[in-house]
Amino acid sequence: MWTVVEHRRVGRQVDSIPAKTLRRYETWKDVVFLSGPEGVRGIEGFRDEPRPGKKKGRRQSWLDDGWRVVYRVKNREIRVRAIRGQ
């Protein structure tokens, strides 16, 4: 089992996220909780990848075409930094 820690900013962002994307985020959290980042990488729909540029060490998973979750892995803990839309 993994620990999922959400940044306080994520709680504020939830109000502006479409319902379909919010359901995908909840599914993403369930997968990460049970099997960690490897489980998310195994699901093609999430398109998990490292962050480009200066944000080394962080990863992103796509929830929908315009929404992604940005996170960092540290000692069996997933720290969710943001949910961003385009």
C-alpha positions as CSV (number, residue, x, y, z in Angstrom):
1,M,0.0,0.0,0.0
2,W,1.2,3.5,-0.8
3,T,0.3,6.8,0.8
4,V,-1.2,9.6,-1.2
5,V,-0.7,13.1,0.1
6,E,-2.5,16.0,-1.6
7,H,-1.1,19.5,-1.5
8,R,-3.6,22.0,0.0
9,R,-3.9,23.6,-3.4
10,V,-5.5,20.4,-4.8
11,G,-8.4,20.8,-2.4
12,R,-9.2,24.2,-3.9
13,Q,-8.8,23.0,-7.5
14,V,-11.4,20.3,-7.1
15,D,-14.2,22.8,-7.3
16,S,-13.2,23.8,-10.9
17,I,-12.6,20.3,-12.2
18,P,-15.3,18.8,-14.5
19,A,-17.1,15.8,-12.9
20,K,-15.8,13.3,-15.5
21,T,-12.2,14.4,-14.8
22,L,-12.8,14.3,-11.1
23,R,-13.9,10.7,-11.4
24,R,-10.8,9.8,-13.4
25,Y,-8.7,11.5,-10.6
26,E,-10.4,9.4,-8.0
27,T,-9.7,6.3,-10.1
28,W,-6.0,7.4,-10.5
29,K,-5.7,7.8,-6.7
30,D,-7.1,4.3,-6.1
31,V,-4.7,2.7,-8.5
32,V,-1.7,4.6,-7.0
33,F,-2.8,3.7,-3.5
34,L,-2.9,0.0,-4.3
35,S,0.0,-0.5,-6.7
36,G,2.0,2.7,-6.8
37,P,3.4,4.5,-9.8
38,E,4.1,1.2,-11.6
39,G,0.4,0.5,-11.6
40,V,-0.4,3.8,-13.3
41,R,2.3,3.3,-15.9
42,G,0.7,0.0,-16.8
43,I,-2.6,1.8,-17.7
44,E,-2.3,3.4,-21.2
45,G,-5.1,5.9,-20.7
46,F,-3.2,7.8,-18.0
47,R,-0.1,8.3,-20.2
48,D,2.2,8.6,-17.2
49,E,5.5,10.4,-18.0
50,P,8.3,12.4,-16.4
51,R,7.9,16.2,-16.3
52,P,9.8,18.0,-19.0
53,G,12.2,20.8,-18.4
54,K,13.4,22.1,-15.0
55,K,10.8,19.9,-13.0
56,K,13.1,16.9,-12.7
57,G,11.9,14.3,-10.2
58,R,8.2,15.0,-10.8
59,R,5.9,13.0,-13.0
60,Q,2.6,13.7,-14.6
61,S,-0.4,11.5,-15.6
62,W,-3.0,12.7,-18.0
63,L,-6.6,12.4,-16.7
64,D,-8.3,13.7,-19.9
65,D,-7.1,15.5,-23.0
66,G,-6.7,18.8,-21.2
67,W,-6.2,17.8,-17.5
68,R,-3.2,16.2,-15.8
69,V,-2.1,15.4,-12.3
70,V,1.5,16.4,-11.3
71,Y,3.1,14.4,-8.5
72,R,6.4,13.3,-6.9
73,V,7.4,9.9,-5.5
74,K,9.3,9.8,-2.3
75,N,9.7,6.8,0.0
76,R,6.4,4.9,-0.9
77,E,4.6,8.2,-0.7
78,I,2.9,10.0,-3.6
79,R,2.8,13.7,-3.2
80,V,0.2,15.3,-5.5
81,R,1.2,18.8,-6.3
82,A,-1.5,20.0,-8.7
83,I,-4.2,19.1,-11.1
84,R,-3.9,21.3,-14.1
85,G,-6.0,22.0,-17.1
86,Q,-5.0,23.6,-20.4
